[in-house]
Amino acid sequence: VTTSFTKQLKWKMSTITPNVVKNIIARTGFVPTTKRREWIGYWGKHMKASAFRSIQPYQKVNHFPGTFEIGRKDKLWKNLNKCQIKYPKKEYDFIPITFCLPSEWKTFKRHWDENGHKQKWIIKPPASARGIGIKVINKLNQIPRKRSIIVQKYLSNPYLINGRKFDLRIYVYVSSYDPLCIYMYDNGLVRFASSKYSHSTRSLSNRYIHLTNYSVNKFNDQYIKNEHETGTDSHKWGLKACGNIY
């Protein structure tokens, strides 16, 4: 590799650049820079519209403009709701009944009153991750009135594996929207709740039963780490390992 080429390998760091990305950058010869027009790669938060407009043809970033419209839970719901109105509802019936509070409080309260009080809901911050702020509730006074939250009807009879809730992590890379081009990794993750599922209302406060986030379950004394990508005796499996069984 020529010296003139390596001089062009400049990367714009951010406060949230993952360590794995930092390590790859270092191994491939990139040098961090803060100069606006020098960098050719950036991995960080979604940028403002003005920053997107200033990007040069040779610069690559890890977001498309406007992706926060599906990255934030409240905006994702609003866009899905628009699709439910515009297109046949059966095409968008995979999402539970959802409300954005406090703006939809009256509509939510009406639904609550019409459907009785023996119902379970899950509340989530609109722009958070790692299970922070998520709770399963069954009483109206458990819902914050002034803070922005998402309230969804809780799927209280979920599909289980080995008696536990789980989620699937499927990793894709979208390189273009027009034309649409998606690369899907041939493996992924299956993340399990570290305690077996229970329908009892007494279990609602037990996050190890109702949440599958690793950031939550790693604190459970019963949590079992995965020591091998083909292992199925832990609370995190490879997607291929799951497919070999189910």
C-alpha positions as CSV (number, residue, x, y, z in Angstrom):
1,V,0.0,0.0,0.0
2,T,1.4,3.4,-1.0
3,T,2.2,6.1,1.5
4,S,-0.1,8.6,-0.5
5,F,-3.0,6.1,-0.1
6,T,-2.5,5.6,3.7
7,K,-2.4,9.3,4.2
8,Q,-6.1,9.4,3.1
9,L,-7.2,6.9,5.7
10,K,-8.7,9.4,8.2
11,W,-11.6,8.5,10.5
12,K,-13.9,10.8,12.4
13,M,-14.5,9.4,15.9
14,S,-17.5,10.0,18.2
15,T,-18.3,9.4,21.8
16,I,-20.3,6.3,21.0
17,T,-18.0,4.7,18.5
18,P,-18.0,1.0,19.7
19,N,-14.7,-0.6,20.7
20,V,-15.0,-3.2,18.0
21,V,-15.2,-0.5,15.4
22,K,-12.2,1.4,17.0
23,N,-10.2,-1.9,16.9
24,I,-11.0,-2.5,13.3
25,I,-10.1,1.2,12.4
26,A,-6.8,0.8,14.2
27,R,-5.9,-2.5,12.5
28,T,-6.7,-1.2,9.0
29,G,-4.5,1.8,9.2
30,F,-7.0,4.6,9.7
31,V,-6.0,7.6,11.8
32,P,-8.5,9.6,13.9
33,T,-9.1,13.2,12.8
34,T,-11.3,16.1,13.9
35,K,-11.0,18.1,10.7
36,R,-14.3,18.3,8.9
37,R,-13.2,17.6,5.3
38,E,-10.4,15.1,6.0
39,W,-12.3,12.1,7.2
40,I,-13.7,9.4,4.9
41,G,-15.5,7.3,7.6
42,Y,-17.7,8.1,10.6
43,W,-19.6,5.9,13.1
44,G,-21.7,7.7,15.6
45,K,-25.0,9.3,16.5
46,H,-27.6,10.3,13.8
47,M,-26.4,13.7,12.5
48,K,-28.4,16.8,12.0
49,A,-29.8,17.6,8.5
50,S,-27.2,20.4,8.0
51,A,-24.4,17.9,8.7
52,F,-25.8,15.4,6.2
53,R,-25.9,18.2,3.6
54,S,-22.2,19.0,4.1
55,I,-21.1,15.4,3.5
56,Q,-18.7,15.0,0.6
57,P,-19.1,12.2,-2.0
58,Y,-16.1,10.3,-0.6
59,Q,-17.4,10.3,3.0
60,K,-19.4,7.4,4.5
61,V,-21.5,7.5,7.7
62,N,-23.4,4.8,9.5
63,H,-26.8,6.5,9.2
64,F,-29.2,7.5,6.4
65,P,-31.0,10.8,6.8
66,G,-34.2,10.4,8.8
67,T,-33.5,6.9,10.2
68,F,-34.5,8.1,13.6
69,E,-38.1,8.0,12.2
70,I,-37.9,4.2,12.7
71,G,-35.2,4.2,15.4
72,R,-37.2,5.9,18.1
73,K,-40.1,3.9,19.5
74,D,-42.5,6.8,19.5
75,K,-41.7,7.8,15.9
76,L,-41.7,4.1,14.8
77,W,-45.3,3.7,16.1
78,K,-46.5,6.9,14.5
79,N,-45.2,5.8,11.1
80,L,-46.6,2.3,11.5
81,N,-49.9,3.8,12.5
82,K,-49.9,5.9,9.3
83,C,-49.3,2.7,7.3
84,Q,-52.2,1.0,9.1
85,I,-54.5,3.8,8.0
86,K,-53.2,4.0,4.5
87,Y,-52.9,0.3,3.7
88,P,-54.9,-2.9,4.5
89,K,-54.6,-3.3,8.3
90,K,-53.8,-7.0,8.0
91,E,-50.5,-6.0,6.5
92,Y,-49.6,-4.2,9.8
93,D,-51.4,-6.2,12.4
94,F,-48.1,-7.5,13.9
95,I,-47.7,-4.7,16.4
96,P,-49.7,-4.5,19.6
97,I,-52.1,-1.7,20.5
98,T,-49.9,1.3,21.2
99,F,-50.2,4.8,22.7
100,C,-47.8,7.7,22.9
101,L,-48.3,9.4,26.3
102,P,-49.1,12.0,27.5
103,S,-50.4,13.3,24.1
104,E,-52.8,10.2,23.7
105,W,-53.8,9.9,27.3
106,K,-57.5,10.5,26.8
107,T,-57.7,7.8,24.0
108,F,-55.6,5.4,26.1
109,K,-57.8,6.0,29.2
110,R,-60.9,5.4,27.2
111,H,-59.5,2.1,25.9
112,W,-58.5,1.1,29.5
113,D,-62.0,1.8,30.8
114,E,-63.7,-0.1,28.0
115,N,-61.5,-3.2,28.3
116,G,-61.6,-3.8,32.1
117,H,-58.9,-3.6,34.6
118,K,-57.5,-7.1,34.3
119,Q,-55.1,-6.3,31.6
120,K,-51.3,-6.0,31.4
121,W,-49.4,-3.2,29.6
122,I,-45.7,-2.6,29.0
123,I,-44.3,0.9,29.3
124,K,-41.1,2.0,27.6
125,P,-39.1,5.3,27.2
126,P,-39.3,6.5,23.6
127,A,-35.6,6.8,23.1
128,S,-33.8,4.4,25.4
129,A,-32.1,1.1,25.1
130,R,-30.8,-1.9,27.2
131,G,-34.1,-2.3,29.0
132,I,-33.8,1.0,30.8
133,G,-37.1,2.3,32.1
134,I,-39.2,-0.7,30.8
135,K,-41.9,-2.0,33.1
136,V,-44.8,-4.4,32.9
137,I,-47.8,-2.9,34.8
138,N,-51.5,-3.7,35.5
139,K,-52.6,-0.6,37.4
140,L,-53.4,2.8,35.9
141,N,-51.5,4.6,38.7
142,Q,-48.3,2.9,37.7
143,I,-48.2,4.9,34.5
144,P,-46.3,8.3,34.6
145,R,-48.6,11.2,33.6
146,K,-46.0,13.9,32.7
147,R,-43.1,11.9,31.3
148,S,-43.0,10.9,27.6
149,I,-43.5,7.1,27.3
150,I,-44.8,4.4,25.0
151,V,-47.6,2.2,26.4
152,Q,-48.3,-1.1,24.6
153,K,-50.7,-3.9,25.3
154,Y,-48.5,-6.7,26.8
155,L,-48.5,-10.0,25.0
156,S,-49.2,-12.1,28.1
157,N,-49.2,-15.4,26.2
158,P,-45.9,-15.3,24.3
159,Y,-44.2,-18.0,22.4
160,L,-41.6,-19.6,24.6
161,I,-38.5,-21.8,24.3
162,N,-37.8,-24.0,27.2
163,G,-40.4,-22.0,29.2
164,R,-38.6,-18.7,28.7
165,K,-39.3,-15.5,26.7
166,F,-36.8,-14.8,24.0
167,D,-36.0,-12.4,21.2
168,L,-34.1,-12.8,17.9
169,R,-31.3,-10.5,16.9
170,I,-30.9,-10.5,13.1
171,Y,-28.2,-8.3,11.7
172,V,-28.5,-6.6,8.4
173,Y,-26.6,-3.9,6.5
174,V,-28.6,-1.6,4.3
175,S,-26.2,0.0,1.8
176,S,-28.9,1.7,-0.3
177,Y,-32.6,2.5,-0.2
178,D,-33.0,3.3,-3.9
179,P,-32.4,0.8,-5.2
180,L,-33.0,-1.2,-2.0
181,C,-29.9,-3.3,-1.2
182,I,-29.8,-5.3,2.0
183,Y,-27.1,-7.7,3.2
184,M,-28.1,-10.1,6.0
185,Y,-25.6,-11.8,8.2
186,D,-26.0,-15.6,8.1
187,N,-26.0,-15.9,11.9
188,G,-27.5,-13.8,14.7
189,L,-28.5,-14.1,18.4
190,V,-31.3,-15.6,20.4
191,R,-31.5,-13.9,23.8
192,F,-33.4,-15.4,26.6
193,A,-35.0,-14.2,29.8
194,S,-33.0,-15.8,32.6
195,S,-36.1,-16.8,34.6
196,K,-39.0,-18.9,33.4
197,Y,-42.1,-17.2,32.3
198,S,-45.0,-16.7,34.6
199,H,-48.6,-15.5,34.0
200,S,-48.9,-14.4,37.6
201,T,-49.4,-10.7,38.2
202,R,-47.1,-11.1,41.2
203,S,-44.2,-11.6,38.7
204,L,-44.8,-8.3,36.8
205,S,-42.0,-6.5,38.6
206,N,-39.5,-9.3,37.9
207,R,-37.5,-8.1,35.0
208,Y,-35.6,-11.4,34.6
209,I,-38.9,-13.0,33.6
210,H,-40.4,-10.4,31.3
211,L,-37.3,-8.8,29.6
212,T,-34.8,-10.5,27.4
213,N,-32.1,-7.7,27.4
214,Y,-28.7,-8.9,28.2
215,S,-28.0,-5.7,30.0
216,V,-30.8,-6.6,32.4
217,N,-30.4,-10.4,32.8
218,K,-26.6,-10.4,33.3
219,F,-27.2,-9.3,36.9
220,N,-29.4,-12.4,37.6
221,D,-27.5,-15.0,39.7
222,Q,-29.1,-17.6,37.5
223,Y,-27.8,-16.2,34.3
224,I,-25.6,-18.6,32.3
225,K,-23.1,-17.2,29.8
226,N,-22.6,-18.8,26.4
227,E,-19.1,-20.3,26.0
228,H,-19.5,-21.5,22.4
229,E,-21.4,-20.3,19.4
230,T,-23.1,-23.7,19.0
231,G,-24.0,-23.9,22.7
232,T,-27.6,-24.2,23.8
233,D,-27.2,-24.6,27.5
234,S,-27.1,-20.8,28.2
235,H,-29.3,-17.7,28.0
236,K,-27.8,-16.5,24.8
237,W,-27.6,-18.8,21.7
238,G,-26.4,-18.3,18.1
239,L,-29.3,-18.2,15.7
240,K,-27.9,-21.1,13.7
241,A,-27.8,-23.2,16.9
242,C,-31.4,-22.4,17.6
243,G,-32.3,-23.3,14.0
244,N,-30.7,-26.7,14.4
245,I,-33.1,-27.6,17.2
246,Y,-36.3,-25.8,16.3
